[in-house]
Amino acid sequence: MDETEDLLGQEPDPVDDELYKEPMKKRRRSDRDQRFRAFPSVEQSALKEYEKLESRTRRVLSNTYQKLIHSVFLDDSIPSGVKYLINRLLALIEKPSLDPIYIGLFGSTGAGKSSLINAIIQQAMFLPVSGESICTSCIVQVSSGCCEQYEAKIHLLSDQEWKEELKNLTKLLHRTEELDREEADAWDRDDAVEEAIWKLQIVYGNGAERKNYEELLRAKPKGKIPTSRIITLKAEEAGELSVKLDPYIRTHRRDLDGESAETQIWPLIKHVEVTLPKSELIPEGVVLVDIPGTGDFNSKRDEMWKKTIDKCSVIWVISDIERVSGGRAHEDHLNESIKACQRGFCKDVALVVTKTDKLHLPEYLRERKVGNRAIQSQREAVLERNEVIKLQRNRVLKEKLKSKLPADSKVLEASDLVYTVSAQEYWQQTLLTEEETEIPKLRGYIRKSLLDKKRRMVTKYVTEAFGLLLLTDSFNCMENLPNEYLHMSDLRRFAEEKVQLLEKAIDQCFAHIEQPLQEGVRNAKTSYRRILGARLVRSRGNQGFHQTLKAVCLKNGIYASRTLARIDLNEAITQPIYDQIDPVFGGIFRAGKPTGSALLPHVEAFKHSLQEKMMEIGVRSGWKYDSSKKSFLIQEISAILGSLEGYILRKKRRIYESLTTSVQNDLKPCYEEAAQIAGKKACERMKDAIRRGVDRQVAEGMFERAQERMQHQFQQLKNGISEKVKGSIATMLTLASSQEDGLYKELADVKSEYKEMEKIHRGLREVAENAVLRRGMQDFLLKMSPSKGLPPKAHT
């Protein structure tokens, strides 16, 4: 979509210096075949057929591109229609084969994220799992590729990013006044203080916590930091890379002096990318992302944390069996995942309950409340408990999703919202079969997601390429009809009228948010004191909270650590507004029928109306029913307006976050004032400063300003859509003009490429039909085949 977006709102692009560059090289066949190793034979066949169609299409486009370049190479000026065509061809040739599918595994430390990834990729203990250490200390991405070795790239904070964190860490540790014994003890036990000391000691050694910012800038880190800020590790075997990688992503609290050089740079690590060679279990194009549960004190890492969540098209909320029925952290992760559906690209959320083999049979039998059937073994108890958990959590999760998302959201139609898995039993199989651990079920979900995306991508790619070949072939046989200009004027007037109707429809869509916004603002004004008070109180009073609160203020109301739940005062006091607008906001950006508040269907209806008008003009102008010109223009309308969806989805994050961003900006002076408070009773004085500051801003209209800023963001989106639609119409009308405008010229003969593209386009239907036949045959064979075997021996 991004490539086409640049064409909207412009005349056909000028031919720049990159026009004559060579398209990127084709992937070797042996490499392409390796991509399908993770799929069973039926799915492999479908993928290979789609891959073949894509490869043939790229070859046709490349040949066409080369012919066009040769035909205009010596020309002093190139007609604008040809420029447009050449640029579109090059953009389509170089379009990535498939954007990665990011699947986020989101949960607390110890929930089993790393163990689950290890089981999915069939590499026991590849990523470090929780023991006495706090593990997976940063975002870790795991994917497969066509490389020959196992590889990890460790990305470090830039020098400037580390200096920013260093400044904040030293501010937290700086005492301006002497404290009494009780206050000093509380200061030393503060979570933020402990973490700041820990980080500085790891990087600079014992005693670093007593140095100021300038002294630490001059100090030399214990570990070696490459100038590229990237550390690359390679190994022939998974175990070998795991040993090399372990020190970088495993964190320790003890024995600082004895730690390795790798461990000594842990606080500087931003994120880690791990690539597996030619995996038979995780297909190329899928990225599993281990996401820490709370973000990070460093601004850059925290920003990456949120952006990583938002770019995931699928989020699995990971919670172990003993914590799934309660706890603030679990609820926070669910809420953050649902917000990703609102502001990001997430289309699917599921709960993955881990460690389901853990069950104390006597206790379970005593508290058992389901069924009358006698339980004979540990295995039966585990399976029964898993089914109960699925039913209960599925109902709870669905209700939660319904309260936040539109009623027709696709995630609510998912057959599986809850998975019960056991990585340990996957390896041991003493209680459960491999299938019962549900690891294969998750792999199947991954494969299906990739196959569906590949099918959609190739279908769109081939159709768009076919349209370009229609235009190229038609350049040599454009018709000059006397009444064509008249009909183009008719189309221009029609389009202008439709744009006005679209603008009104957009206004109506956005009007649905006004009342919920107003109600949310009223609710926020009556509840912010209670919410703020709850966030500023700890069960143990001010003990261990003084510097944590200072850290909150230093980061403008947000603090994330590895030991505490995430603190975000701005989000907390705006939550009553989000509670009101969430279902409506989701409705505005959903797909569906062009009714109610949904925006995208109105854009789609506008596109169809233009296409219908183009067909009508084609008939009135004397174009043949299957005219190349008419067919291309109808297809190109779809291509250039289709990119609007990507534009809209990218803008919705800024709109959604505008409330908290506005509140954070308004409260910045209040946070800065509180951060300067030190000495006796500092914690209470900081709380008072925050309360007074928030009261003052609310009285001056803070929530109303947040409402206005969100409405302004909606208006900017409307203006952007309108400008792009008008630009795309101008482009279409320019292309629809006749040869007399000097837009076209006679080009090299591409009839052979056009015929080949016709065959490929017909092949799309054949591939789809073949896939249906194969699935039917596979289902039949599965029904007729004997069972896979008996379950493991029961353990009582």
N, C-alpha and C positions, 0 to 999 in steps of 0.2 A: 504493500500500500504506500510506503514512504516514497518510492520512486515516482509514482504517479502524482502524488500530492504536489510535487514541485511544479507540475504542469498546470495546476489549477490556477485560475486568475491571471494567466499570461497568454500572450500570443504565442504561436509556435516558437520554441526556443531557438536562439541563435546557435550556430555550430561553433563550439568552443574548441580549445586545444585538445581536449580529450576525445573529440569526435573520431579521430583517426586511430585511436589506440586499439590494440588487439583485445578481443574478448578473453575472459579468463579461460584457462585450459580446462578441458573435460576431465572428469574423474576416470581413472583407469577402471576397466571392467572388473578386474580381480578385486579392486578396492570396493567397488560398488556391491559386489556379491557378499563381501564380508559384513555389510551392514545388516543383512537379513538373518544372521546366524541365531539371533535371539527368538526368532519366530518359528512356530510349527509349520509344517509343509504347506498347508492350505493358505495361511497368511503370507508365507514366503512367496507363493505363486502370484498372489494379488499384488504384493509389493513390487515384485520383479516386473510385472506387466506395467504398473504405473511408472516405475523407474525407466522402463524402456520407452514409454510414450514421452516422458520428460526429456530423455536423452535424445530421441529423434527430433523432438521439437527444438531443442537447443542447437542441434546440428543444422536444421533448416534455417533457423534464425541467423546463425553464424554465416551460412552460405549467402543468405539474402543480404546481410550486412556488408559482406565483402564485395558483392556485386554492386551495391549502391555506392560504396566508397569509391570503387574504381570508375563508376560512371560519372561522378561529380568531381573527381580528384583534381582535374585541370581547369575546372570552371572558376571564373573570377568571382561570380556570385552564385549562391545556391538558393533556389526558391524556398520560401518559408515552409511550404508544405513538405518539401523534401527534408528540410532541417528537422522538422517535427518528427517525421518518420524515422530518420536515422537515430535521433536521440532516444526515441521510444524503443527502437530495436536494441540499442546498446544497453539501456536500462533493464530490459527484459532478459537479455542474454546474461547479464551479470547479477541478476536477482538471485539471492541465496536459494539453494534447493529446498531448504525447510528451516524455518526459525525454530530454535530449540523449544522443547516443552519443559518448563521448569516445574518440578513437583517439590513443594516445600514440606519438610518434616519439622514441625514446629512444636516445641515443648520444653519443659524444664530439664535441668541437669538431672541425669539419672532416670529419665522417663523411658529410655531405651531407643533413642533415635539412631545412635551409631550401631547398636546391635541389629536393629532392623535393616539398616543399609547393608551391613555385612552379610546378612542372610539373603537379601534380595540379589546381591551381586555374587553370592556363593563364595565369599572369602571370609572365613571365620577370623575374628580378631584383626581384620584389616585396619579399621579405624579403632582407636582406643575406646574402651568401654569403661563405665564407672566402677571404680573400686574405692580406695581411700582418696584418690585424687579427684579434682574437679576437671572433667574432661571436655573435649571439643570446645575450646575456649574462643573460637571465632567461627564465622560462616565457612563451611566446607562444602564445595560443589564436587559431585562425583558423576562422571559421564564416561562413555566409551567412544573410541575412535578407531581409525585405521592405522594407528601408530604400532610399531613393533614392540615397544617397551611400555612398562608402567611408568607414568610420569606425574610429578606434582609440581605446581608452580605456587610459590608462597609469596604473596604480594604484601609489601610492607608499607606503612605510612610514609608519606613524603617527609622530608626534613621539616617543612613548615607545619604540616599536620601534627607531627610529634612535638614541636615547640609549643603549639597551642595547648596540647594536653599537658605538657610539662608545666606550663605556666599555671594552669588550673590546679594541678596536683600540688604544687608548692603553695598556692594560696590556701588550699585546704589545711595544710600542715603548719601554717604560719600563725603563731600566737603573738598578739600584740600586748597582752597583759598577763600578769601572773594569776593563776587560778588557785582556789583553795583545793584541799585534798579531794573532796567529793567531786568537784567539777573536773579536776584533772583526771580522776579515775574514769569518769563518764566520757571525757574527751578521748582517752586512750582506747575505750571500748567501742567507740563510734565506728560503724560499718564503713563509712566513707574514708575515715582516717586509716583504718586497717588496710583497705584496698590500695590507698595511695602509697602507704609505706611499703606494701608488698611489691607494687609495680616498680617503685624507685630502687628498691633493694635488688630486684631481679636484674634491672638494666645496669645499675651503677655500683652495686655492692652494698654491704652493710655500712651504715652511717650516712647514706645518701639522703635519708629523710631529714637530716639535720642541716642540709645545705640549702641555700636559697637558689632562686631561678638562675641568676647570673653565674653562680658557681657550677651549677649542673650543666649549663651550656658549654662551659670550658672543660667539663669532665669527659673522660673517654668511656664509652659503653664497654661492658665486659665482653659482649659478643661482637662478632665481626658483622658489619652492615655493608652490603654491597652497594656501590654507587647507583646501580640500576634500580635498586629497591625491589628486586625480584630475585628469589632463590629458586633455582630449578633442580629437582631431584629426579634421577632416572634409575631404573632397575629392571633386570630381566624377569624377576619373579615378584609376585604380589607380596610375599613375606619380607623380601629384601627391602622393597619400598616402604612397607609398613614400619620396619625398624628405623629407617632413615627419617620418616615423616613424624613418627611418634613424639619426639621431643618438642616439635614445633606446635603441635595442637593439643598436647597434654600439659596441664598445669599442676604445679605442686605448691603446697604451703610450707613445706619443711626443707631443711638441709639446703639453704640457699647457696652456701659456699661450695657444696659438692655438685651443683648442677652443671650440666653440659653447656657448651657454648651456644648450642641451638636453643635450649630452654631460656638462656639469658637474653634473648631478643623477643620473647613471647609478647610483651606488651606493645611491640611495634608492628605486630602482624595485623593486616587489615582483613584479608580473606585468603583462602586456599582453594586452588583448583586441582582436582585429581582426575587423570585420564587413564582409563583402562584400555588395553589393546583387544579389539575384536571380541568383545564379550558375547557369549552365547546366551546370556540371560538378561542383560540390559541393552536395548537397542541404541544404536547411534542416533542422536537427535533428542534423547531424553537426558535431562540433568536432574539428579537427586540432590537436594540442597538441605544440609543439616543446619537449621537456624536456631541459634540460642534463644532462650525464651524471653529475655528482658531488654535487649538492645545493649548499648555501651555508653560509658561516660565520655569517650572520645566522640566529638561531633561528627567526624567523617565516618567512623565505624557505625555510629548510631543512624546516620543518614543512609548508609549502605544497608543496614539492617531493615529499615522500613521500605526502601526501594526494592530490596530482594523479596520481601513479602509481597509487595505490590506487583512484581513482574511474574510471580508464580501463577500459572493458569489452574493449578490444583494445589490445595493445601491439605495435608494430613495433620490433624492435631493429635499429637502423641501423648498418651497418658497411661501410666501403668495401672494395673487392675486395682491396686489398693488406694489410688488417689482419684479415680475417675468419677466417683460419686460426690465429690465435694472439693473444697479448697479454692482459695482465691486465684492461685496461679492458673489452675485449669480453666476457670471461668474467664480470666484475662486473655488466655490464648484463644479461646473460642471467640470472644468478642473481637479481638484483633483480626482474626481470620475472616469473620463476617464483614468487618470494615474493609478488608481487602477486596471483597466482592463489590463494595460500593465505590471505592476510590481507585482500584487497580484493575488488573486483567483477570482476576480469579473468577472461574466459572464453576468450580466444584470444591466443596468442603466436605471432609469426612473425618470421623473420629476413629483413630486406630488405638485400640486398647491393647497394651503390651503385657508381657509376663503372665499370660493367662494360665500358665501351668502352675502358678503359685496358689495352692489351696490347702488348708488344714482340714482334713476330712471330718474329724469328730466335731469341730466347731461348725463346719458347714451343715452337717446333718442336724445339729442341735437347732440351728437358726433357719433351717430350710422351710420355705413357705409355699413352695410350688408342687403341685402334683401329688398323687398318692402312690406312684410307682416307687418301689423300693430301690435304693441305690446300692449296687453291689460292689462298686470299685471306685478308686480315685479317678480313673478315666471317665466313668459315667458322670461323676460329680462335676468334673471340669467341663465336660461337654454341655451338661444341663445348665451350669452356672453361666457359661458363655452365651447360650441362647437367651437366658433371662436378661443378661447385661445388654445384649443386642436389642431386644425388644424395648427395654426401659430407656436406654440411652438414645435409641432411634427416635422414640416418641419425644423425649426432652429436646433433642437437637432439632428435630423438625419444627417443634413449636417455637424454638428460639429463632430459627431461620425465618419462619412465617412472620414473626413479630418485627423483623428487620428488613425483609426483602419483599418484593412484589409477589403476589399470590401465584403468578404463572412463571416464576423463576425456574430455570431448568434444573437447578440443584435440588429443588423440592421434588422433582420427578425421579431422582436417582433411586435405583433399586437397592443400593448399598450405601447407607450413610454411616454405618458402624462396622468395623472389622475387629475381630478378636484374634490376636496373633500371639505366637510364642516362638521367639527366635531360638531359645534354648532347646525346645522340643523339636524344632526344625532340624537341629544337628543331631540330637540324641534319639528321638522317636521312641522313648520308653513309655509314654502315655498316649501320644497322639500320632496319627499318620501325618505324612508330609502335607497332604491336602487339608487336614484338619487344623494345621498350624496357620493356614490362610496366607502363607507367604506366596504360594503359587497363584492365589487369587489376586494378590496385589500386582504380581508380575503380569497377569493377564490383563488387568486394568491398564497398566502402563503400555502394553503392546496395542491394545485396542485404541487408546488415545492417540498413539503415534500413527496407526493405520488410518484412523478417521481423518486426522489432520493431513496426512499425505494425500489421501483421496481428494479432499477439498482443494488442497493446494494445486495438485496436478490438473484437476478439472478446470480451475480458474486460469491456470497458466496456459494450458493448451487453448482454451477458448479465447483468451486475450491475444495469444500469438496468431491464432487463425484470423482474428480481426485485422491485425497488422498486415498479414499476407494478402487479405482481401484488398486493403488499400493499396499496397505496393503493386499488385497485379492490375488494379483499376487505373493507376496513373497513366498507363499506356493506352487506355481505351475510355478516357473520360468523355462523357457526352456533353455537348453544348446545346442546351435547350433554351429557346427564346423566353420562355416563361419562368425560368429557374430563379432569376433574381426576385421576381414578384413573390414566389413561394418562400424564398429565404427571408424576405421581409415579413411575410406572414408568420414564419416560425419565430422570428425575433420578437414580434409583438406578442405571440402566444407565450413565449418563454418569459417575457417581462411580466405578463399577467400572473403566470404560475409562480414566479419568484415572490411577488407580492403576497400571493395566497400562502406560500410556504412560510414567509416571515410572520404572517398572522397565526399560522398553525404553531410555529415555534413559540410565539408569545403566549398562546393558549396553553401549551405544554408547561412553560415555565411559571405560568400563573398558578398552577396547582401547588407550588411550593410556598406561596406567599402566606396563606393562612396557617399551615403548620409552623412556618418560621416565626410568625407572630406569637402563636401559642407557646412555642418553645422558648422564646425570649421572656415571655411572662413567667413561665415555670422556672427559668434560670434565675430570674431576679428574686423569686421567693425562696429558692432553695440553695443558692450559692453559699450562704454562710454555714448552713448545716454540712454541705459537702466539703467545703474548705476546712471546717473544724475537724471533720472525721479524718481528712488527709494529713492534718498537722498534729494528730495525736498518735502516740505509740503505746502499746500495752504496758511497756516498762517505763512510761513517763518520758522524760527527756534524756534518760541514760542512753548513751550511744547514738543520739539523734542530732546533737548539736551540729557537727560538721557535715552530716548527711543533709541537713536542712540548708546549710551553707552551699553545699554542692548543687542542691536544687536551684538555689538562687543564682549561682554562677552560670548555670546552664539555662537561665530564663524559664524556670518552672519545671524542668525535666531532669530526672536523675535515673540512670540505669546502672545497676551493678550486678555482680555474679552471685550475690548473697541475698539481696532484697528483691521484693516485687518492684516492678517499674513504677516510678512516681512521675505523674504528669498532671500538674495542677491545672494547666490550661485546658486540657482535655476533660478533666474531671468536672470543672465548673461549666463547661459548654455541653456536657452530656445530656442535660434535659432538653436542649435544642435538638440534638441528634436523635433523641428518643422520639421526637415528634416528626422529624423530616425523613428519617431513614426509609420507611416504606415508599414514600412519594418520590424521594430522590432515586431510589432503585428503579421505580417505575418509569421515570423520565428516560433513563439510559438503557432500558430493556429492549429486546426485539419483540416482534409480535404484530398484531393488526394495527393499522393506522387510526386508532381511536384513543380517546382518553389522553393521558399525559405522556405516552411514549413518543420520543423524538425521532428515533431512527426509522420507524415505519413511515413517517411523513416524508422523510428524505427519499425513501424507497418509492413511495407513491409519486413523488415529483419526478423521479427518474423514469418511471414507467409512462407517465403522461407525456414526457418529451419523446420517448421512443415511439409511442403510438402516433404522436403528431408527425414524427419523421416518416413513419410508414404511410400515413395519409398523404404527405407531401410527395413521397416517392411515387405514389399512384397518380396524383394530379400532375406531376412533372413529366410523366411519361417514362419514368424508370421502370424497368422490368421488375417483376415480382421478386426475382432472385438477384437483383442488381447488386454488383459488388459494392458500389458506392453506398447504397442504402444500407446494406448489411453491415458494412464497416462502421458507418456513422452510428447506427443503433448500438453496435457493440462498444464503440468508443465512448458513447454516453455512459454506458455501464462502467467502463474502466475509470474514466476521470471523475465520475461522481462516487464510485465505489470507495475511493480513498478517503471520502469524508468520514466514514465510520471510524477509521484509525485516528483521524484528527480529533473527532469528538471524544473518543475514549481516552486519548492522551490529555485532553483538557479537563476531564471530569475530576481527576485527582486534585488539581489546583482549586477547583470549585469546592469540592468536598472539604478540603482542609482549610478553606478560607476562614471559617469560623474560629478555629483554634489559633490560626496564624494571626488573625486580627486581635484576638484577646491577648496573645503572647506579646505582640508588639505594644499594645496599650499598657501592659503590666511591666514592661521592661524597666522603666525607672523605679518601680516599686521593688523589683527583684534586686536591682543594683544597690538600692539603699539598704535593703536587708542584708546583702552579702558583705557590707562594710562593717556590720555590727560585730563587736568582739568583747571579751572580758566577762565579768560576772553577770550571771543571769542572761547570757547572750541568746540562748535558745528561745526563751520566752519573749525577749525583746525583738528577736527576728520574726517570731510568729505575729506579734502585735503589729510590726511594720507591714507585714504582708496583708494582715486583715485590714488595716487602715487604708493601705494602698488600693486594695480591691474594692472596699467600700466607696472610696473616693471616685474610682473609675466607673463603678456601676452607677453612682449618682450622676456622673457626667455623660452617661449614655453609652457605656462600653458594649453592652449586648446589642443595642440598637445599631451601633456602628458595625458590629460584626454582621448583623442582618443585612445592612446596606452593602457591605463589601461582597457578601455572597451574591446578592442580587446583581451587583455590578459585574461580577464574574460571569453570571448567566448572560447578561447583556453583551459582554464581550464575545462569548461563544456564539450568540446569535449573529453578531456583526461579522465574525469570522466565517461562519457558514454562508452567510449572504454573499460576502465578497468572493469566496471560493466558487460558489454556484454561478455567480455572474461571470467570473473569469472562465469557468469551464464552458459556459454557453458561448462566450466570445471565441474560444478556441474551436469549438464545434462548428460555429457558423463560418469561421475562416476556412476550415477544412472542407466545408460543404460548398464553398464558392467554386466557380468554374475555372477552367484553365486560363480564361481571358484575364484573370486577376494576376497572372504571373506567379501563381503559387506552385504550379507543377511543371514538370518537364518530362520528356520521354526518357525513361530509365532502361537499364539492362533488363532483358527478358527474364522474368522469374516464374514463368508458368510451371516449370517442373517443380519448383519449391512449393508453389501454391497447391498443385495436385497432391504432393506428398503431405502437405498440411491438412488437406481435405481428408486423406486416409487416416491420419492421426486423430483428427477430430471425430471421425466415425468410430475409431477404435475405443474412445472413451465409453461408449455404450456397451461395446462388446466386453470390455474389462469388467464393467459393473454386472453384466449378465453372468459372466463366468464366475464372479465372486459369489453371486447368489446360488448358483448350481453347486459350487464347491462346499459352501456352508451347509446346504441341504444334504449333500452326500456325507459330510462329516458327521452331522447330527444323526443320520441314519446308522452309520457305522458304530457310533458311540452307544446307541440304543441296543444294537445287536451284539456288542462285544461283552465278554464276561467282566465281572468286577475286577478292579486292579489288585485285589488281594485282601487278606484279612487285616484287621487293625492290630496294633502291637499287643503284646501280651499284657493283660490287665494287671495293674499293681494295686493291691488293696492296702 
